Amino acid sequence: MTPRDPVLVTTRLMPGLPNLRRERTLMTLRGALSAGSERFGFRLVEFSIQSNHLHFIVEAENARAIARGMQGLLVRIAKALNREWDRRGKVLADRYHARVLRTPREVRNALVYVLQNARKHGARILGIDAFSSGVWFEGWSDRVARAARPIASAGSWLLKTGWLRGGRLSTHEEPASKSGQGLKRDPARGRVAHGWSRWTDAGSFGPIPGVSAGSIDRAATRTSALQFERAIMLQEPLALGS
């Protein structure tokens, strides 16, 4: 990966934990995401919160930066949720799924997938999903973004302007299903909505599982960064902190 390439990341809760799509939890997660959105050369640019998982679009200077940034972000999330739920123990699964985005089409599809992900899961939403960064997203064709953005802004050409080659997003667009059943149409505009299935099955990069949400130490961070970089280059599975 390079600083020019955004990365789509998904991380999941451990089974049996409360639903994340609650107003109090939204405030908790917004605080954790904001605090960890720009550290170690890492930037969290977009996110969405689903009932038992989180989607991010991130940028980083290199593999070491994304390994350290994601580890720090996931630790913040886990600690914040445990405080809210008055519990101890593991919150997030040991691995996350990451995919490097290399073209304007891939980035646009990822933006639809993340910001409109609740629709993929059957949620009935008018306009922007409040459980996402869509409220601050400036690329809508039919909505105006809020002024104060609490997370990092895009730095790469692909995520700032390159994806606009495919047109601004409509709040009526829906992600296509992973099963490859085709693209969803924007019912309000009669146009095809760009979807995940157009590129996840293309095979240019496979899934890159990742970081443990455990405590950070220097040795683990060094090892994590090297393993992450090797996984990116060789398309190998990654188990950090092992």
JOVEN-V551089 format. One record per backbone hydrogen bond with DSSP energy under -1.0 kcal/mol. NH is the residue of the N-H (numbers start at 1). CO is the residue of the C=O. Records with the same first field share a line. If there is no record, write none. Layout:
BEGIN
NH=CO  CO
END
This chain:
BEGIN
5=2
7=58
8=99
9=56
10=97
11=54
13=52
14=91
17=14
20=51
22=20
26=22
27=23
28=24
29=25
30=26
31=27
32=28
33=29
34=30
35=31
36=32
37=34
39=42
42=39
43=59
44=37
45=57
46=57
48=55
49=131
50=53
54=11
55=48
56=9
57=46
58=7
59=43
61=41
66=62
67=63
68=64
69=65
70=66
71=67
72=68
73=69
74=70
75=71
76=72
77=73
78=74
79=75
80=76
81=77
82=78
83=79
84=80
85=81
87=82
93=12
97=10
99=8
101=6
107=103
108=104
109=105
110=106
111=107
112=108
113=109
114=110
115=111
116=112
117=114
119=116
121=117
122=119
123=118
133=47
136=133
141=169
146=135
160=156
161=157
162=157
163=158
164=161
165=162
166=163
167=164
169=139
173=170
180=177
186=191
190=186
193=184
198=195
199=196
200=196
202=199
208=98
221=217
222=218
223=219
224=220
225=221
226=222
227=223
228=224
229=225
230=226
231=227
232=228
233=229
234=230
235=231
END
